[in-house]
Amino acid sequence: MLTLKHTLAGFLAAGLVLAVALSGSARAQEYVEGEHYDVISPAIASRHPDKIEVTEFFSYSCGHCYNFEPVISKWKESQPDDVVVVPSPVIWNKPMELLAKAYYAAEVLDVTELMHLALFQAIHVDRQRLSSAADIAKVFEDGGVPEEEFLKAFNSFGVSSMARQADARARAARISGTPEVMVAGKYRVTTRKAGSQAGMLEIAEFLIEKERAAKAAAALAETAAGA
């Protein structure tokens, strides 16, 4: 039986849903699908379903990615707890596959924070040609990781699997350049459409708010349906 309590709960939930929708509509005037960002269809499943996942597609060999790294690192620190930023290396050729595996080897060895920057520096500052596992091992050794330990991780099934997943992710998102950003597995933002790296993150902020509003609306609708 429908009661006054249920009716009020329903009106309250509906009002909140409408407020969220209107807020999103107002902000939607700022950035337009197709003009400033693209929708990814079908959407890509998030690796962090309890958060709004922002994926940074990059390559260590990309000079623009090297310049973007301090920018997105600072931006990442400013994000609230419901947002997670995850780097994802792209693989368009064999050398890029080696570098992607280097990223995941660092992750497996729990030295990502140190080696992520070290690999960028080795290529873009020290001008090293990291064209083999042995070349990359030297960078890890300089970072305190023994060559044998690095090679064991680098050649492991787990690292190879993560690299394949990264490649599949980039292809599913139709990534055509780096750096590019994906929000919630649903939206792709490029510097070409954003106009700049800073603009790319501004649009990402907008899409984060859009996704946050969608999550809130879905939760409120569920509450109203169960009231």
LUMVO-965723 format. One record per residue (C-alpha): residue in three letters; x, y, z; chain. Coordinates in steps of 0.1 Angstrom, whole numbers, plus 5000, padded with zeros to 4 digits. Example, Ala and Ser with C-alpha at 12.3 -4.5 7.8 and 13.67 -1.06 7.14 Angstrom:
<nodes>
NODE/code/u/v/w/unit
NODE/Ala/5123/4955/5078/A
NODE/Ser/5137/4989/5071/A
</nodes>
This chain:
<nodes>
NODE/code/u/v/w/unit
NODE/Met/5000/5000/5000/A
NODE/Leu/5013/5034/4991/A
NODE/Thr/5017/5057/5021/A
NODE/Leu/5024/5094/5026/A
NODE/Lys/5059/5085/5037/A
NODE/His/5065/5066/5004/A
NODE/Thr/5049/5094/4984/A
NODE/Leu/5071/5121/5000/A
NODE/Ala/5102/5099/4995/A
NODE/Gly/5093/5094/4959/A
NODE/Phe/5088/5132/4953/A
NODE/Leu/5120/5139/4971/A
NODE/Ala/5140/5114/4951/A
NODE/Ala/5123/5127/4919/A
NODE/Gly/5132/5163/4928/A
NODE/Leu/5168/5154/4934/A
NODE/Val/5170/5135/4901/A
NODE/Leu/5156/5165/4883/A
NODE/Ala/5181/5188/4901/A
NODE/Val/5209/5166/4891/A
NODE/Ala/5196/5165/4855/A
NODE/Leu/5193/5203/4853/A
NODE/Ser/5227/5208/4868/A
NODE/Gly/5242/5184/4842/A
NODE/Ser/5221/5202/4814/A
NODE/Ala/5235/5236/4824/A
NODE/Arg/5271/5223/4823/A
NODE/Ala/5264/5204/4791/A
NODE/Gln/5264/5238/4773/A
NODE/Glu/5301/5240/4780/A
NODE/Tyr/5313/5209/4760/A
NODE/Val/5295/5192/4732/A
NODE/Glu/5297/5155/4722/A
NODE/Gly/5314/5151/4689/A
NODE/Glu/5329/5187/4690/A
NODE/His/5349/5185/4722/A
NODE/Tyr/5348/5148/4731/A
NODE/Asp/5336/5115/4717/A
NODE/Val/5314/5088/4731/A
NODE/Ile/5329/5053/4731/A
NODE/Ser/5304/5026/4720/A
NODE/Pro/5302/5000/4733/A
NODE/Ala/5315/5013/4766/A
NODE/Ile/5346/4997/4781/A
NODE/Ala/5343/4980/4815/A
NODE/Ser/5360/4999/4843/A
NODE/Arg/5387/4982/4863/A
NODE/His/5375/5002/4893/A
NODE/Pro/5337/4999/4892/A
NODE/Asp/5333/5017/4925/A
NODE/Lys/5351/5048/4912/A
NODE/Ile/5351/5071/4882/A
NODE/Glu/5380/5058/4863/A
NODE/Val/5401/5082/4842/A
NODE/Thr/5425/5063/4818/A
NODE/Glu/5456/5081/4806/A
NODE/Phe/5467/5065/4773/A
NODE/Phe/5505/5072/4768/A
NODE/Ser/5538/5059/4755/A
NODE/Tyr/5572/5065/4770/A
NODE/Ser/5585/5073/4735/A
NODE/Cys/5560/5101/4730/A
NODE/Gly/5574/5136/4737/A
NODE/His/5539/5150/4742/A
NODE/Cys/5534/5124/4769/A
NODE/Tyr/5566/5133/4786/A
NODE/Asn/5554/5169/4787/A
NODE/Phe/5519/5159/4799/A
NODE/Glu/5532/5137/4827/A
NODE/Pro/5538/5165/4853/A
NODE/Val/5505/5181/4843/A
NODE/Ile/5484/5150/4848/A
NODE/Ser/5503/5141/4880/A
NODE/Lys/5494/5174/4896/A
NODE/Trp/5458/5171/4884/A
NODE/Lys/5456/5136/4898/A
NODE/Glu/5465/5148/4932/A
NODE/Ser/5436/5173/4932/A
NODE/Gln/5409/5147/4924/A
NODE/Pro/5385/5135/4951/A
NODE/Asp/5383/5100/4965/A
NODE/Asp/5357/5088/4940/A
NODE/Val/5381/5094/4910/A
NODE/Val/5410/5071/4901/A
NODE/Val/5436/5079/4873/A
NODE/Val/5451/5049/4856/A
NODE/Pro/5479/5051/4831/A
NODE/Ser/5476/5027/4801/A
NODE/Pro/5504/5023/4776/A
NODE/Val/5496/5020/4739/A
NODE/Ile/5512/4994/4717/A
NODE/Trp/5514/5002/4680/A
NODE/Asn/5547/4984/4672/A
NODE/Lys/5573/4961/4688/A
NODE/Pro/5594/4989/4705/A
NODE/Met/5562/5002/4721/A
NODE/Glu/5553/4967/4733/A
NODE/Leu/5587/4965/4751/A
NODE/Leu/5580/4999/4768/A
NODE/Ala/5545/4988/4778/A
NODE/Lys/5559/4957/4794/A
NODE/Ala/5584/4978/4812/A
NODE/Tyr/5555/4998/4827/A
NODE/Tyr/5538/4967/4839/A
NODE/Ala/5570/4951/4852/A
NODE/Ala/5574/4982/4873/A
NODE/Glu/5539/4977/4886/A
NODE/Val/5545/4941/4894/A
NODE/Leu/5577/4950/4912/A
NODE/Asp/5559/4978/4931/A
NODE/Val/5584/5005/4918/A
NODE/Thr/5560/5023/4895/A
NODE/Glu/5563/5057/4912/A
NODE/Leu/5601/5056/4908/A
NODE/Met/5605/5039/4874/A
NODE/His/5576/5057/4856/A
NODE/Leu/5595/5089/4856/A
NODE/Ala/5629/5072/4852/A
NODE/Leu/5618/5057/4819/A
NODE/Phe/5605/5090/4806/A
NODE/Gln/5638/5106/4816/A
NODE/Ala/5659/5079/4801/A
NODE/Ile/5644/5085/4767/A
NODE/His/5637/5122/4766/A
NODE/Val/5665/5136/4788/A
NODE/Asp/5693/5111/4787/A
NODE/Arg/5685/5102/4750/A
NODE/Gln/5688/5065/4756/A
NODE/Arg/5675/5040/4730/A
NODE/Leu/5655/5015/4749/A
NODE/Ser/5651/4990/4721/A
NODE/Ser/5656/4958/4741/A
NODE/Ala/5648/4942/4774/A
NODE/Ala/5685/4945/4782/A
NODE/Asp/5684/4983/4776/A
NODE/Ile/5654/4987/4799/A
NODE/Ala/5670/4965/4825/A
NODE/Lys/5698/4990/4829/A
NODE/Val/5674/5018/4837/A
NODE/Phe/5658/4995/4863/A
NODE/Glu/5692/4987/4877/A
NODE/Asp/5700/5024/4881/A
NODE/Gly/5667/5026/4900/A
NODE/Gly/5679/4998/4924/A
NODE/Val/5661/4968/4908/A
NODE/Pro/5685/4939/4900/A
NODE/Glu/5686/4929/4864/A
NODE/Glu/5676/4893/4872/A
NODE/Glu/5646/4905/4892/A
NODE/Phe/5635/4929/4864/A
NODE/Leu/5638/4903/4837/A
NODE/Lys/5618/4877/4857/A
NODE/Ala/5589/4902/4859/A
NODE/Phe/5593/4915/4824/A
NODE/Asn/5592/4881/4809/A
NODE/Ser/5564/4868/4831/A
NODE/Phe/5530/4857/4819/A
NODE/Gly/5513/4883/4841/A
NODE/Val/5531/4912/4825/A
NODE/Ser/5525/4899/4790/A
NODE/Ser/5488/4895/4798/A
NODE/Met/5486/4931/4812/A
NODE/Ala/5503/4944/4781/A
NODE/Arg/5478/4925/4759/A
NODE/Gln/5449/4939/4779/A
NODE/Ala/5463/4974/4775/A
NODE/Asp/5465/4969/4737/A
NODE/Ala/5429/4957/4736/A
NODE/Arg/5418/4986/4757/A
NODE/Ala/5434/5012/4734/A
NODE/Arg/5419/4995/4704/A
NODE/Ala/5384/4993/4719/A
NODE/Ala/5387/5030/4728/A
NODE/Arg/5399/5038/4693/A
NODE/Ile/5430/5056/4705/A
NODE/Ser/5448/5072/4676/A
NODE/Gly/5473/5094/4693/A
NODE/Thr/5490/5101/4726/A
NODE/Pro/5483/5114/4752/A
NODE/Glu/5446/5108/4752/A
NODE/Val/5422/5104/4781/A
NODE/Met/5392/5082/4786/A
NODE/Val/5366/5089/4813/A
NODE/Ala/5345/5061/4828/A
NODE/Gly/5351/5039/4798/A
NODE/Lys/5325/5060/4780/A
NODE/Tyr/5342/5091/4767/A
NODE/Arg/5374/5098/4748/A
NODE/Val/5391/5132/4750/A
NODE/Thr/5419/5142/4726/A
NODE/Thr/5442/5172/4725/A
NODE/Arg/5431/5178/4689/A
NODE/Lys/5395/5184/4699/A
NODE/Ala/5404/5199/4733/A
NODE/Gly/5429/5224/4718/A
NODE/Ser/5455/5217/4744/A
NODE/Gln/5466/5193/4772/A
NODE/Ala/5451/5216/4798/A
NODE/Gly/5419/5218/4778/A
NODE/Met/5418/5180/4777/A
NODE/Leu/5418/5179/4815/A
NODE/Glu/5391/5206/4817/A
NODE/Ile/5369/5185/4795/A
NODE/Ala/5378/5154/4816/A
NODE/Glu/5366/5174/4847/A
NODE/Phe/5333/5181/4829/A
NODE/Leu/5329/5144/4820/A
NODE/Ile/5337/5133/4856/A
NODE/Glu/5309/5156/4868/A
NODE/Lys/5286/5142/4841/A
NODE/Glu/5294/5106/4852/A
NODE/Arg/5290/5116/4889/A
NODE/Ala/5256/5131/4882/A
NODE/Ala/5246/5100/4863/A
NODE/Lys/5256/5077/4891/A
NODE/Ala/5237/5099/4916/A
NODE/Ala/5206/5100/4895/A
NODE/Ala/5207/5062/4891/A
NODE/Ala/5211/5057/4928/A
NODE/Leu/5182/5081/4936/A
NODE/Ala/5160/5064/4910/A
NODE/Glu/5167/5031/4926/A
NODE/Thr/5159/5045/4960/A
NODE/Ala/5126/5059/4947/A
NODE/Ala/5117/5026/4931/A
NODE/Gly/5123/5008/4963/A
NODE/Ala/5104/5033/4985/A
</nodes>
